[in-house]
Amino acid sequence: MTSDPYQDSDPEVARARAELVDALQAIEAKINVPKRARAAREANPVKFGAVVAGLGLAASGILALLVVAAVKRR
């Protein structure tokens, strides 16, 4: 019979391990951009759509400015 290598008899070690797991899960939740975007879309689809449309409009405006600047340089 094999014992679980992560089973600790010391409650302090078990508590520290649990805190580490919680901290790692919190870090993962913050840096997982696709998951956060999906959650934002599901929580408020109208706001999400407005943000996406605004970003698209801003990107097209920047592209238009770059094209105008390139044409003027000729």
GROMACS elastic network, one bead per residue, 0.5 to 0.9 nm:
[ bonds ]
;  ai    aj funct       b0    kb
    2     5     6  0.87164   500
    3     6     6  0.86950   500
    3     7     6  0.77383   500
    4     7     6  0.52975   500
    4     8     6  0.87293   500
    5     8     6  0.78832   500
    6    14     6  0.86910   500
    7    14     6  0.78910   500
    8    11     6  0.70358   500
    8    12     6  0.88827   500
    8    13     6  0.66482   500
    8    14     6  0.59669   500
    9    12     6  0.88982   500
    9    13     6  0.81065   500
    9    14     6  0.78972   500
   10    13     6  0.54912   500
   10    14     6  0.65172   500
   10    15     6  0.88256   500
   11    15     6  0.60346   500
   11    16     6  0.85414   500
   12    15     6  0.51007   500
   12    16     6  0.61654   500
   12    17     6  0.85680   500
   13    16     6  0.50590   500
   13    17     6  0.60757   500
   13    18     6  0.85726   500
   14    17     6  0.50730   500
   14    18     6  0.61976   500
   14    19     6  0.86865   500
   15    18     6  0.50798   500
   15    19     6  0.62393   500
   15    20     6  0.86425   500
   16    19     6  0.50794   500
   16    20     6  0.61760   500
   16    21     6  0.86632   500
   17    20     6  0.50538   500
   17    21     6  0.62299   500
   17    22     6  0.86685   500
   18    21     6  0.51084   500
   18    22     6  0.62379   500
   18    23     6  0.86434   500
   19    22     6  0.50665   500
   19    23     6  0.61244   500
   19    24     6  0.86055   500
   20    23     6  0.50490   500
   20    24     6  0.61148   500
   20    25     6  0.85453   500
   21    24     6  0.51792   500
   21    25     6  0.61581   500
   21    26     6  0.86319   500
   22    25     6  0.51609   500
   22    26     6  0.62134   500
   22    27     6  0.87174   500
   23    26     6  0.51057   500
   23    27     6  0.62556   500
   23    28     6  0.86359   500
   24    27     6  0.50845   500
   24    28     6  0.61286   500
   24    29     6  0.85958   500
   25    28     6  0.50328   500
   25    29     6  0.61459   500
   25    30     6  0.87145   500
   26    29     6  0.51014   500
   26    30     6  0.63665   500
   26    31     6  0.88838   500
   27    30     6  0.51832   500
   27    31     6  0.63316   500
   27    32     6  0.85408   500
   28    31     6  0.53550   500
   28    32     6  0.58724   500
   29    32     6  0.54978   500
   29    33     6  0.82476   500
   29    35     6  0.78055   500
   29    36     6  0.75227   500
   30    33     6  0.73923   500
   30    36     6  0.77462   500
   31    34     6  0.89600   500
   31    35     6  0.89704   500
   31    36     6  0.84360   500
   32    35     6  0.55448   500
   32    36     6  0.63269   500
   32    37     6  0.87744   500
   33    36     6  0.50246   500
   33    37     6  0.60207   500
   33    38     6  0.85078   500
   34    37     6  0.50758   500
   34    38     6  0.61081   500
   34    39     6  0.85848   500
   35    38     6  0.51085   500
   35    39     6  0.61858   500
   35    40     6  0.86472   500
   36    39     6  0.50504   500
   36    40     6  0.61477   500
   36    41     6  0.85867   500
   37    40     6  0.50511   500
   37    41     6  0.61108   500
   37    42     6  0.85977   500
   37    48     6  0.84473   500
   38    41     6  0.50846   500
   38    42     6  0.61900   500
   38    43     6  0.85514   500
   39    42     6  0.51461   500
   39    43     6  0.59939   500
   39    44     6  0.86180   500
   40    43     6  0.50754   500
   40    44     6  0.61036   500
   40    45     6  0.73726   500
   40    47     6  0.85460   500
   40    48     6  0.65754   500
   41    44     6  0.55452   500
   41    46     6  0.80591   500
   41    47     6  0.79098   500
   41    48     6  0.53429   500
   41    49     6  0.78256   500
   42    45     6  0.58607   500
   42    48     6  0.86228   500
   43    48     6  0.87146   500
   44    47     6  0.55600   500
   44    48     6  0.62084   500
   44    49     6  0.87138   500
   45    49     6  0.60364   500
   45    50     6  0.85612   500
   46    49     6  0.51118   500
   46    50     6  0.62011   500
   46    51     6  0.86878   500
   47    50     6  0.50333   500
   47    51     6  0.62018   500
   47    52     6  0.86324   500
   48    51     6  0.51708   500
   48    52     6  0.62152   500
   48    53     6  0.85773   500
   49    52     6  0.51098   500
   49    53     6  0.60272   500
   49    54     6  0.84596   500
   50    53     6  0.50731   500
   50    54     6  0.60289   500
   50    55     6  0.85683   500
   51    54     6  0.50427   500
   51    55     6  0.61549   500
   51    56     6  0.85838   500
   52    55     6  0.51296   500
   52    56     6  0.61893   500
   52    57     6  0.86162   500
   53    56     6  0.50440   500
   53    57     6  0.61251   500
   53    58     6  0.85851   500
   54    57     6  0.50303   500
   54    58     6  0.61008   500
   54    59     6  0.85357   500
   55    58     6  0.50664   500
   55    59     6  0.60967   500
   55    60     6  0.85923   500
   56    59     6  0.50951   500
   56    60     6  0.61644   500
   56    61     6  0.85749   500
   57    60     6  0.51576   500
   57    61     6  0.61548   500
   57    62     6  0.86876   500
   58    61     6  0.50700   500
   58    62     6  0.62526   500
   58    63     6  0.86154   500
   59    62     6  0.51742   500
   59    63     6  0.61779   500
   59    64     6  0.86218   500
   60    64     6  0.60965   500
   60    65     6  0.86369   500
   61    64     6  0.50423   500
   61    65     6  0.62556   500
   61    66     6  0.86706   500
   62    65     6  0.51037   500
   62    66     6  0.62475   500
   62    67     6  0.87000   500
   63    66     6  0.50804   500
   63    67     6  0.62367   500
   63    68     6  0.86760   500
   64    67     6  0.51230   500
   64    68     6  0.61943   500
   64    69     6  0.85830   500
   65    68     6  0.51253   500
   65    69     6  0.61084   500
   65    70     6  0.85572   500
   66    69     6  0.50786   500
   66    70     6  0.61004   500
   66    71     6  0.86193   500
   67    70     6  0.50364   500
   67    71     6  0.61489   500
   67    72     6  0.86268   500
   68    71     6  0.51545   500
   68    72     6  0.62103   500
   68    73     6  0.87245   500
   69    72     6  0.52071   500
   69    73     6  0.63478   500
   70    73     6  0.52659   500
   70    74     6  0.69424   500
   71    74     6  0.56012   500
